[in-house]
């Protein structure tokens, strides 16, 4: 039980609490950056369908994994400049 509480306290220390409105707060985990971009409605529906069918619980995890996979593909096939960081793939 102590280790569990220690882990929670450690995670709280590594996050920033941001108030969105009177009832909503966001935890921003250090090392994770939120980005936004625009996609057409029909494409979002297709992304959500594929993500759900593959067992993802949210769109963000699926998109992150798809980007990591594609960067790995580029690296393996030599279709990149030599600046790709291979830490994630």
C-alpha positions, 0 to 999 in steps of 0.5 A: 500500500505504501508503494502505491501511495508513493507512486501516486505522490510521485506522479502528482509531483511530475504533473501540473494541475490546470483548471479548465472550468469550475468542474474540470481539471487537467493533469499535464504529465511532464514529458507529454505534449498535447498537439492539435491538427485538423482532419475532415469529419469522415476521416475522423470517423474512419480513424475512430473505427480502426482504433476501436477495432484494434482495441484502442481506448482512445484516438490519441493512443492510436494516432501516436502509435501510427506515427511511431510505426510510420517513422519506423517504416521511413527509417527502415526503408531509407525514406528520411533524412538522417535526423530521425530519432530511433528512440521510439521505433 
